[in-house]
Amino acid sequence: MGAKLLPLTLTISLVLLAIPSCVCQYDQQYEACSQTLLQCGNISEIGYPFWGGTRNASCGYPGFELNCQNDIFRLNISSTVYRVLDVNNATQTLRVARNDLWDDTCPRVFTNTS
């Protein structure tokens, strides 16, 4: 009975040894994305789903590009530019304000941003 189990045990051992090498391959893109976080003004350590600046587009969601201008993050959604006022990583929330209303509360173009 023991001689019959040896080939089966050997086969299972070889399969188990081969699995980690094919399943757990090193992903350089993931490593680069996890090490590159966005920073602008007093807001820092911004990661996924945002990208922009030195953080590659493949590291974030397509519509969530953050641009740093004059130490302020700006986010363009449906042709409306928003200022990023605060990012809370603990609650995963982003507080924004419409950029066109920041200095002038009477915009020339009225848009629905609900």
C-alpha positions as CSV (number, residue, x, y, z in Angstrom):
1,M,0.0,0.0,0.0
2,G,2.9,2.4,0.8
3,A,4.5,1.9,-2.6
4,K,1.3,3.0,-4.3
5,L,1.1,6.3,-2.3
6,L,4.6,7.4,-3.1
7,P,3.9,8.3,-6.7
8,L,0.7,10.1,-5.7
9,T,2.4,12.0,-2.9
10,L,5.3,13.0,-5.2
11,T,2.8,14.2,-7.9
12,I,0.9,16.3,-5.4
13,S,4.1,17.8,-4.0
14,L,5.3,18.8,-7.4
15,V,2.0,20.4,-8.3
16,L,2.0,22.4,-5.0
17,L,5.5,23.6,-5.6
18,A,4.7,24.8,-9.1
19,I,1.5,26.8,-8.1
20,P,3.2,29.7,-6.3
21,S,5.5,30.4,-9.2
22,C,2.8,30.7,-11.8
23,V,0.1,32.4,-9.6
24,C,2.2,34.9,-7.6
25,Q,4.2,36.5,-10.3
26,Y,5.8,39.9,-9.5
27,D,3.8,42.8,-11.0
28,Q,6.0,45.8,-11.7
29,Q,3.1,48.1,-12.6
30,Y,1.3,47.4,-9.3
31,E,4.6,48.0,-7.4
32,A,5.1,51.3,-9.2
33,C,1.5,52.4,-8.6
34,S,1.6,51.6,-4.9
35,Q,4.8,53.6,-4.4
36,T,3.7,56.7,-6.3
37,L,1.2,58.9,-4.4
38,L,0.0,62.3,-5.4
39,Q,0.8,65.4,-3.5
40,C,-0.2,69.1,-4.1
41,G,-0.1,71.9,-1.6
42,N,-1.3,70.7,1.8
43,I,-3.0,67.5,0.4
44,S,-0.8,64.4,0.1
45,E,-0.7,60.7,0.0
46,I,-3.5,60.4,-2.7
47,G,-3.6,57.0,-4.4
48,Y,-6.2,55.0,-6.2
49,P,-8.6,55.8,-7.9
50,F,-6.8,59.1,-8.7
51,W,-3.9,59.6,-11.1
52,G,-2.0,62.6,-12.7
53,G,1.3,64.3,-12.5
54,T,3.9,61.6,-11.8
55,R,1.3,59.0,-11.2
56,N,0.6,57.1,-14.5
57,A,-2.9,56.9,-15.9
58,S,-2.9,53.1,-15.5
59,C,-2.7,53.6,-11.8
60,G,-6.1,55.2,-11.5
61,Y,-9.6,55.4,-12.8
62,P,-9.9,57.0,-16.3
63,G,-12.1,60.0,-15.2
64,F,-10.2,60.8,-12.0
65,E,-7.1,62.7,-13.1
66,L,-5.9,65.3,-10.6
67,N,-4.0,68.3,-11.8
68,C,-1.9,70.4,-9.4
69,Q,-2.1,74.1,-10.2
70,N,-0.8,76.7,-7.8
71,D,-0.7,74.2,-5.0
72,I,-4.3,73.2,-5.5
73,F,-5.6,69.9,-6.9
74,R,-8.2,70.3,-9.7
75,L,-10.5,67.6,-10.9
76,N,-12.4,67.9,-14.2
77,I,-15.7,66.1,-14.3
78,S,-18.1,66.5,-17.3
79,S,-16.4,69.7,-18.4
80,T,-16.7,71.3,-14.9
81,V,-13.5,71.9,-13.0
82,Y,-13.6,71.3,-9.2
83,R,-11.1,72.4,-6.5
84,V,-10.1,69.6,-4.1
85,L,-10.5,71.1,-0.7
86,D,-9.8,68.1,1.5
87,V,-9.1,64.4,1.2
88,N,-9.8,62.1,4.1
89,N,-8.1,58.8,3.5
90,A,-9.7,57.2,6.7
91,T,-13.3,57.8,5.5
92,Q,-12.3,57.7,1.8
93,T,-14.1,61.0,1.1
94,L,-13.2,64.0,-1.1
95,R,-14.5,67.5,-0.5
96,V,-14.7,69.7,-3.6
97,A,-15.9,73.1,-4.7
98,R,-16.7,74.3,-8.2
99,N,-13.7,76.2,-9.4
100,D,-15.7,78.8,-11.4
101,L,-17.7,79.7,-8.3
102,W,-14.6,80.0,-6.0
103,D,-13.9,83.7,-6.7
104,D,-17.1,84.7,-8.5
105,T,-20.5,83.5,-7.2
106,C,-22.2,84.8,-10.4
107,P,-21.0,82.6,-13.2
108,R,-21.4,83.6,-16.9
109,V,-22.3,80.0,-17.8
110,F,-24.9,78.2,-15.8
111,T,-24.4,74.4,-15.5
112,N,-26.2,71.8,-13.5
113,T,-23.7,70.0,-11.2
114,S,-26.1,67.9,-9.2
